[in-house]
Amino acid sequence: IEKDTINFLKLMNSKTYFLRLAKNDINSKGNNSNINTLIWIDFGIMKLCKDIEHFKKNFNILSTDKNLTKKILIPGGKNQKALLTTTEIYWRFLGGIIICPKNLVEKFDDLCNIEIKKLSLTYEVNIYANVEYNNPELIQYHYSDHNYTMFGFYDVRIILLSMIKSEKPSDLINNV
């Protein structure tokens, strides 16, 4: 599908629907007791990841993170929350990865569909920005760029923990 066309936008805005289908499939098979989180990863995303070990490390940590049942985690570019009324792309979120607690999949999909009806068909990242603006308790923003930092949702925690552990700069370097 050619980028920036109506069909492209329809596909990009289907990510939350595909998460819903996956949740329904898991539930219908009766083996949903140990699956608490669903993850969307764009097919071509690995071209942004030059360090496969970094990617694997962060996704291995995801499998043991008990906090993942609380909020949807989406990597994003802009720090500024915004309620969008335009269809021009706004990179609050990057869209290539969505880590969604299973219990929030349907709510997220429903809220995205409401925003699409309000704003019209636009980039999915704009829709996510409006969902976040109207439901700040739902999405956890993770600052990143269109590169390996999209997979670094745990890198920041490691640095912050090191800073808390010691106040001397020399110790910080040794603890990271």
C-alpha positions in Angstrom: 0.0 0.0 0.0 1.4 3.4 -0.9 2.1 5.7 2.0 -0.1 8.6 2.9 -3.1 7.4 1.0 -6.6 6.6 2.3 -5.9 2.9 2.2 -2.6 3.5 4.1 -4.4 5.5 6.8 -7.1 2.8 7.1 -4.4 0.2 7.6 -2.5 2.3 10.2 -5.7 2.9 12.1 -6.5 -0.8 12.2 -3.8 -1.6 14.7 -6.1 -1.3 17.7 -8.7 -3.4 15.9 -6.0 -6.1 15.2 -5.2 -6.1 18.9 -8.9 -6.6 19.6 -9.0 -9.5 17.2 -6.0 -11.1 18.9 -7.6 -10.7 22.3 -10.8 -12.2 21.1 -8.9 -15.1 19.6 -7.0 -15.7 22.8 -10.2 -15.6 24.8 -12.0 -18.0 22.4 -9.3 -20.6 22.8 -9.6 -20.6 26.6 -5.9 -20.2 27.1 -6.0 -16.6 28.2 -5.1 -17.1 31.9 -1.4 -16.3 31.5 -1.6 -13.7 28.8 -2.0 -10.2 30.3 -0.4 -8.0 27.6 -0.8 -7.8 23.8 1.9 -6.1 21.7 1.6 -4.6 18.3 4.9 -4.4 16.4 4.9 -3.0 12.8 6.3 -5.4 10.3 9.2 -3.2 9.1 10.2 -1.9 12.5 13.3 -3.9 12.8 15.0 -1.8 10.1 15.2 0.9 12.9 16.9 -1.5 15.3 20.6 -1.9 14.6 21.1 -3.7 17.9 19.0 -6.8 18.1 20.4 -7.6 21.6 19.0 -4.3 22.9 15.6 -5.1 21.4 15.6 -8.7 22.8 16.7 -7.4 26.3 13.9 -4.9 26.5 11.3 -7.4 25.3 12.5 -10.0 27.7 12.1 -7.5 30.6 8.6 -6.8 29.3 7.6 -10.4 29.9 8.3 -10.1 33.7 7.1 -6.5 34.3 4.2 -6.5 36.7 3.3 -2.9 35.9 2.2 -3.7 32.3 -1.4 -4.3 33.4 -1.9 -0.7 34.3 -1.4 1.5 31.2 -0.8 1.3 27.5 2.9 2.0 26.6 3.6 3.7 23.3 6.9 5.2 22.3 6.7 8.9 21.3 8.6 11.8 19.9 7.1 15.1 21.1 6.9 15.7 24.9 3.9 18.1 24.5 0.4 16.6 24.8 -2.0 18.1 22.4 -5.6 17.9 21.4 -5.4 17.8 17.6 -8.0 19.3 15.3 -6.0 18.9 12.1 -5.0 15.9 10.0 -1.3 17.0 9.7 0.9 14.4 11.4 1.9 15.1 15.0 4.6 12.9 16.4 3.5 12.7 20.0 3.5 8.9 19.4 5.5 7.0 16.9 3.0 4.2 16.3 5.3 1.3 15.5 4.9 -0.4 18.9 1.9 -0.6 21.1 2.1 -2.5 24.4 -1.4 -2.9 25.7 -2.7 -4.6 28.8 -5.3 -7.1 27.7 -8.0 -5.5 29.8 -7.5 -2.2 28.0 -7.6 -3.4 24.4 -11.3 -2.9 23.7 -11.4 0.4 25.5 -8.4 1.7 23.5 -9.9 0.5 20.2 -13.3 2.1 21.1 -11.7 5.4 22.1 -9.6 5.4 18.9 -12.8 4.9 16.8 -14.5 7.8 18.6 -11.6 10.0 17.8 -11.5 9.0 14.2 -15.2 10.0 13.9 -14.4 13.4 15.5 -11.2 14.2 13.6 -11.8 12.1 10.4 -9.4 9.6 9.0 -5.9 10.7 9.8 -2.6 9.3 11.0 -3.0 6.8 13.8 -0.5 8.7 15.9 -2.8 11.7 15.9 -5.7 9.6 17.1 -3.5 8.2 19.9 -2.5 11.7 20.9 -6.2 12.7 21.2 -7.0 9.5 23.2 -4.2 10.3 25.6 -5.3 14.0 25.9 -8.8 13.0 26.8 -7.8 10.0 28.9 -4.5 10.7 30.5 -4.7 7.8 32.8 -4.8 5.3 29.9 -1.5 5.8 28.1 2.1 5.9 29.3 4.3 8.0 27.1 7.9 6.8 26.5 10.2 9.4 24.8 12.0 8.0 21.8 12.8 8.6 18.2 12.5 6.6 15.0 15.5 4.5 16.0 16.7 2.0 18.6 15.2 4.2 21.4 11.8 3.0 20.4 12.8 -0.3 22.0 14.4 1.3 25.1 11.5 1.7 27.4 13.6 0.2 30.2 16.8 2.1 29.4 15.6 5.2 31.2 14.7 3.3 34.4 18.2 1.9 34.6 19.7 5.4 34.5 17.2 6.8 37.0 17.8 4.0 39.4 21.5 4.7 39.2 21.0 8.3 40.0 18.9 7.5 43.0 21.5 5.1 44.3 24.3 7.6 44.4 24.7 11.4 44.1 28.4 11.4 43.1 28.9 11.6 39.3 31.8 9.1 39.4 29.5 6.5 41.0 26.8 7.1 38.4 29.1 6.1 35.6 30.2 3.0 37.5 26.6 2.0 38.2 25.1 2.4 34.7 
